[in-house]
Amino acid sequence: TSGLIGAISIVALNFASKLPLIIVLFMLFHAAYSIIHTTIMILLLENYPTAM
């Protein structure tokens, strides 16, 4: 849920600041990448002891 809140706040900040479209898309790509990367790491760490 924290990743979703972060993504929504980043999107709201981008549209509020009226940045050029390429910068908005660039920031959205990086936000999505970091959220997905963090989610995968959390899932791997949570399932590691049971996988042993």
N, C-alpha and C positions, 0 to 999 in steps of 0.2 A: 504493500500500500504506500510505503514511503517513496518508492520509485515512481508510482503513478502521480502522487502529489507533486513530486519534483518535476516530472514531465509537464504537468498542467501549468505549473508556475513558470516554467521556462517558456512555454508557448505563449502564455499571457504576457510575459515580459517582452517577448519578441514583437508581438503585435502592438503592444502599448508604445514601444520605442520607435516604431515605424522605420525599422532598418531596411536596407535594400534586400530584395528577395533572396539573393544568393547567400547573404550572410545568415538570414533566417534559416534557410535550408541546411546550411553548413552546421549551424548550432543545433538544429533538430537532429541531424545525423549523429553528431557527437553525443548528444543527450541520450538518444536511443541506444547507441553502441555501449555507452557506459552503464545504462540500466540493464541491458541484456547481459553484459559481461559480469556485472555484480550478481545478478540473479543466478547465472550459471555457477559462479563460484560458491554462492551460498548453498545451492542445491547439492553440489559436489561435496562440500564440507559436511553437510548434514547427513548425507547418505554414505559417507566414507566408512564410519565404524560398522555399519550393518553390512557393507560389501565385503569386509574382511572375513 
